[in-house]
Amino acid sequence: MKRRVLSARKLTALLPLVVGLAACGGSPSPSPASQGSAPAAAGAEGKKKIKIALIAKSSTNPVFLAARTGAEAAAKELSQKNGVEIEVAWLTPPQEDGQVQAQRIAQAVNEGADAVLLSCSDAGKVTGAINDAVARGLAVMTFDSDAPESKRFAFYGVDDLKTGQTVMAELATQMGGKGKVAVLQGNQNAPNLQKRVQGVREEAARHPGIEIVGVFPNIETPQDAAAEVIRVNNAYPEIQGWAMVGGWPLFTRTLLDEIDPKRMKIVSVDALPVELPYVEKGLAPVLLAQPVYLWGHVGVETIVDKLVLNKQAPERIPMELVRVSKETLPQWAKQLKDWGFTDVPDKYLQPAGTPSK
C-alpha cells in the first residue's frame, strides 16, 4: 500500500488544533519553505546533485528518526520536481555528544556535502565547526536546537521559552493549580532545553499553589529517562506532577505500570505513536506535539530553495506545537499515519467515544 505523505501546507489544513505556543489556541502557518515555490528553475547553475548532511542529536531518539524520514521524503519529492539529485546523508551520532557533532560537521565538509542540517547538542561545541563549514562554502541550517551565535543561515523550531511556559500552564490546569512538581530536563547543555526549563520556571511562578521540587537532567534514552523519573518519585513521594520538556521516558511503557494516573499527572513535549497510550490512560492528559517529521521535510525544502532556487529564507522559521488530548487523539493519530508512521494503533484513529472493536 502506498503511504501518503503530507506537506507542511497540508498539515495546516488537516490540523486546526495547533496551539500558538500559548495556553490558548492559535492557528498554524504554512512553512515559509513551502510557500510560493517557483517552478523548477535553472537556478541550480548547472548543479546536478546536492548532498545534505543531516546531523541530529541522537540516532536512538525516535523524534530524530522521524525527522530523517521527513528529510528523505522531501529529498525524493524535490529531486523529481527540480531535476536535481538530492541526497540526505545521515551523520547523526548514536548518543548526545556536541564534540562528536562537531567532528561530523567536519566529516560532511571533507565528504563533499553542500549543506548541513543540524540539531545542536551543545551550541558552544559546534559553533566553530559550523562557521568553518560556512567558510568552506556549505549552507548550514539548524532545527530543534539552535546555535544562534554561529553563521547558520536559518533555524526551524518552536519558541522554546513559550514551549516551557505552555507545558507548565497545562500541568497547573491538570493539577487544579496546586501541588508539587518535578521538571525533567534532558541534556542540561542543550540550549533549547535550557530555554524550556526557564519557561517552566517562569510559568510556575505565576501559580502560587505550585511548587517545583527540582529540575532533573537525564540521559536522553527511554530507559534512562524512565529510570530517573522512578528514582525521583521514590526520593520525593510528595510529587504530584511532572513537567517534561522532552518526551524521553514516554518512549517506553515503563511508567504506565509504575505510576497511578489518579495520583500523578504528566504534561510533556512530543507525541509520537509510542506515547499515545499515556494520553489514553490519562497519565499524560496533554502532550504538546512537535511535528518532528517536518524538521526534516521543511529543513530540506529550505536548503533546496536556497541552493537550487536562490530563494532567501527568514532567519527564524517558526514551528507550532499541536495540543494532543483524548479529544484530539484521532486527528493526531491520522496525521502520524499519513507521515508514514507504521506503529499507530488503529484504535486511536477512531473518533473519540467510538467503541473499540
DAZI-V170714 format. One record per backbone hydrogen bond with DSSP energy under -0.5 kcal/mol. CO is the residue of the C=O (numbers start at 1). NH is the residue of the N-H. E is the energy in kcal/mol with one decimal. If there is no record, write none. Layout:
co=CO nh=NH e=E
co=CO nh=NH e=E
//
This chain:
co=3 nh=5 e=-0.6
co=7 nh=11 e=-1.7
co=8 nh=12 e=-1.3
co=9 nh=13 e=-1.4
co=10 nh=14 e=-2.2
co=11 nh=15 e=-2.5
co=14 nh=16 e=-0.7
co=15 nh=18 e=-0.8
co=17 nh=323 e=-1.1
co=18 nh=26 e=-1.6
co=19 nh=21 e=-1.2
co=19 nh=321 e=-0.9
co=24 nh=22 e=-0.5
co=31 nh=34 e=-1.7
co=31 nh=35 e=-0.6
co=32 nh=35 e=-0.9
co=34 nh=37 e=-0.5
co=41 nh=44 e=-0.5
co=42 nh=45 e=-1.2
co=44 nh=47 e=-2.1
co=48 nh=85 e=-2.6
co=50 nh=52 e=-0.5
co=50 nh=87 e=-3.1
co=51 nh=53 e=-0.5
co=51 nh=114 e=-2.8
co=51 nh=115 e=-1.5
co=52 nh=54 e=-0.6
co=52 nh=89 e=-2.9
co=53 nh=55 e=-0.7
co=53 nh=117 e=-3.1
co=54 nh=56 e=-0.6
co=54 nh=91 e=-2.4
co=55 nh=119 e=-2.2
co=56 nh=93 e=-0.6
co=58 nh=61 e=-1.0
co=60 nh=62 e=-0.6
co=61 nh=64 e=-1.2
co=61 nh=65 e=-1.4
co=62 nh=66 e=-2.0
co=63 nh=67 e=-1.5
co=64 nh=68 e=-2.1
co=65 nh=69 e=-2.0
co=66 nh=70 e=-2.2
co=67 nh=71 e=-2.5
co=68 nh=72 e=-2.6
co=69 nh=73 e=-2.1
co=70 nh=74 e=-2.3
co=71 nh=75 e=-2.4
co=72 nh=76 e=-1.9
co=73 nh=77 e=-2.4
co=74 nh=78 e=-3.0
co=75 nh=79 e=-1.9
co=76 nh=80 e=-1.6
co=77 nh=81 e=-2.0
co=78 nh=82 e=-2.4
co=79 nh=83 e=-1.4
co=79 nh=84 e=-0.7
co=85 nh=50 e=-3.0
co=85 nh=87 e=-0.5
co=87 nh=52 e=-3.2
co=87 nh=89 e=-0.6
co=88 nh=90 e=-0.6
co=89 nh=54 e=-3.0
co=89 nh=91 e=-0.8
co=93 nh=59 e=-2.2
co=94 nh=60 e=-0.6
co=97 nh=101 e=-2.2
co=98 nh=102 e=-2.1
co=99 nh=103 e=-1.9
co=100 nh=104 e=-2.3
co=101 nh=105 e=-2.2
co=102 nh=106 e=-2.0
co=103 nh=107 e=-2.2
co=104 nh=108 e=-2.4
co=105 nh=109 e=-2.0
co=106 nh=110 e=-2.5
co=107 nh=111 e=-2.1
co=108 nh=113 e=-2.6
co=109 nh=112 e=-1.5
co=114 nh=139 e=-1.9
co=115 nh=53 e=-2.8
co=116 nh=118 e=-0.5
co=116 nh=141 e=-2.8
co=117 nh=55 e=-3.0
co=118 nh=120 e=-0.5
co=118 nh=143 e=-2.3
co=122 nh=125 e=-0.9
co=122 nh=126 e=-1.2
co=123 nh=127 e=-1.8
co=126 nh=130 e=-2.6
co=127 nh=131 e=-2.6
co=128 nh=132 e=-2.1
co=129 nh=133 e=-2.2
co=130 nh=134 e=-2.5
co=131 nh=135 e=-2.3
co=132 nh=136 e=-1.3
co=133 nh=138 e=-2.4
co=134 nh=137 e=-1.9
co=138 nh=140 e=-0.5
co=139 nh=116 e=-2.4
co=140 nh=153 e=-2.7
co=140 nh=154 e=-0.6
co=141 nh=118 e=-2.6
co=142 nh=156 e=-1.8
co=143 nh=145 e=-3.4
co=145 nh=120 e=-2.3
co=147 nh=150 e=-2.2
co=154 nh=142 e=-2.5
co=155 nh=317 e=-3.4
co=156 nh=144 e=-2.1
co=157 nh=319 e=-1.7
co=158 nh=160 e=-1.0
co=159 nh=163 e=-2.2
co=160 nh=164 e=-2.3
co=161 nh=165 e=-1.9
co=162 nh=166 e=-2.5
co=163 nh=167 e=-2.4
co=164 nh=168 e=-2.1
co=165 nh=169 e=-2.4
co=166 nh=170 e=-2.5
co=167 nh=171 e=-2.2
co=168 nh=172 e=-2.7
co=169 nh=173 e=-1.7
co=170 nh=174 e=-2.2
co=171 nh=175 e=-1.8
co=172 nh=177 e=-3.2
co=173 nh=176 e=-1.3
co=175 nh=178 e=-1.0
co=179 nh=211 e=-2.2
co=180 nh=240 e=-2.9
co=180 nh=241 e=-1.2
co=181 nh=213 e=-2.9
co=181 nh=214 e=-0.7
co=182 nh=243 e=-2.8
co=183 nh=185 e=-0.6
co=183 nh=216 e=-3.3
co=184 nh=245 e=-2.0
co=186 nh=188 e=-0.5
co=186 nh=218 e=-1.2
co=187 nh=190 e=-1.4
co=190 nh=194 e=-2.1
co=191 nh=195 e=-1.9
co=192 nh=196 e=-1.7
co=193 nh=197 e=-2.3
co=194 nh=198 e=-2.0
co=195 nh=199 e=-2.2
co=196 nh=200 e=-2.3
co=197 nh=201 e=-2.4
co=198 nh=202 e=-2.4
co=199 nh=203 e=-2.3
co=200 nh=204 e=-2.5
co=201 nh=205 e=-1.8
co=203 nh=206 e=-1.4
co=204 nh=207 e=-1.9
co=206 nh=208 e=-0.6
co=207 nh=210 e=-2.3
co=209 nh=179 e=-2.5
co=211 nh=181 e=-3.2
co=211 nh=213 e=-0.6
co=214 nh=183 e=-2.2
co=215 nh=217 e=-0.6
co=216 nh=185 e=-2.5
co=216 nh=186 e=-0.7
co=219 nh=221 e=-1.9
co=221 nh=225 e=-2.7
co=222 nh=226 e=-2.4
co=223 nh=227 e=-2.2
co=224 nh=228 e=-1.9
co=225 nh=229 e=-2.0
co=226 nh=230 e=-2.3
co=227 nh=231 e=-2.4
co=228 nh=232 e=-2.6
co=229 nh=233 e=-2.6
co=230 nh=234 e=-2.1
co=231 nh=235 e=-1.9
co=232 nh=236 e=-2.5
co=236 nh=239 e=-2.2
co=238 nh=180 e=-0.5
co=240 nh=265 e=-1.9
co=241 nh=182 e=-2.2
co=242 nh=244 e=-0.7
co=242 nh=267 e=-2.2
co=243 nh=184 e=-2.2
co=243 nh=245 e=-0.6
co=244 nh=269 e=-1.5
co=247 nh=250 e=-1.6
co=248 nh=251 e=-1.6
co=249 nh=252 e=-0.9
co=253 nh=256 e=-1.1
co=253 nh=257 e=-0.9
co=254 nh=257 e=-1.0
co=254 nh=258 e=-0.9
co=255 nh=259 e=-2.0
co=259 nh=261 e=-0.6
co=260 nh=263 e=-1.7
co=260 nh=264 e=-1.7
co=265 nh=242 e=-2.2
co=266 nh=286 e=-0.7
co=267 nh=244 e=-2.6
co=268 nh=288 e=-2.9
co=272 nh=275 e=-2.0
co=272 nh=276 e=-0.7
co=273 nh=276 e=-1.1
co=275 nh=278 e=-1.6
co=275 nh=279 e=-0.7
co=276 nh=279 e=-0.7
co=276 nh=280 e=-2.3
co=277 nh=281 e=-2.5
co=278 nh=282 e=-0.8
co=278 nh=283 e=-0.8
co=278 nh=284 e=-2.4
co=282 nh=285 e=-0.6
co=283 nh=266 e=-2.2
co=286 nh=268 e=-1.0
co=287 nh=289 e=-0.8
co=287 nh=324 e=-3.2
co=288 nh=270 e=-3.0
co=289 nh=291 e=-0.5
co=289 nh=322 e=-2.2
co=290 nh=292 e=-2.8
co=291 nh=294 e=-1.8
co=291 nh=295 e=-0.5
co=292 nh=295 e=-0.8
co=292 nh=296 e=-0.8
co=293 nh=296 e=-0.6
co=293 nh=297 e=-1.9
co=294 nh=298 e=-2.4
co=294 nh=299 e=-0.7
co=295 nh=299 e=-1.1
co=296 nh=300 e=-2.5
co=297 nh=301 e=-2.3
co=298 nh=302 e=-2.8
co=299 nh=303 e=-2.1
co=300 nh=304 e=-2.7
co=301 nh=305 e=-2.6
co=302 nh=306 e=-1.8
co=303 nh=307 e=-2.8
co=304 nh=308 e=-3.0
co=304 nh=309 e=-1.2
co=305 nh=311 e=-2.6
co=315 nh=155 e=-2.1
co=316 nh=318 e=-0.6
co=317 nh=157 e=-1.6
co=320 nh=291 e=-0.6
co=321 nh=19 e=-2.1
co=322 nh=289 e=-3.1
co=322 nh=324 e=-0.6
co=323 nh=325 e=-0.5
co=324 nh=287 e=-2.4
co=325 nh=329 e=-1.1
co=328 nh=332 e=-2.0
co=329 nh=333 e=-2.9
co=330 nh=334 e=-2.2
co=331 nh=335 e=-2.0
co=332 nh=336 e=-2.4
co=333 nh=337 e=-2.2
co=334 nh=338 e=-2.6
co=335 nh=339 e=-1.6
co=336 nh=341 e=-2.1
co=337 nh=340 e=-1.6
co=343 nh=345 e=-0.7
co=345 nh=348 e=-1.5
co=346 nh=349 e=-1.7
co=347 nh=350 e=-0.8
co=351 nh=354 e=-2.2
//
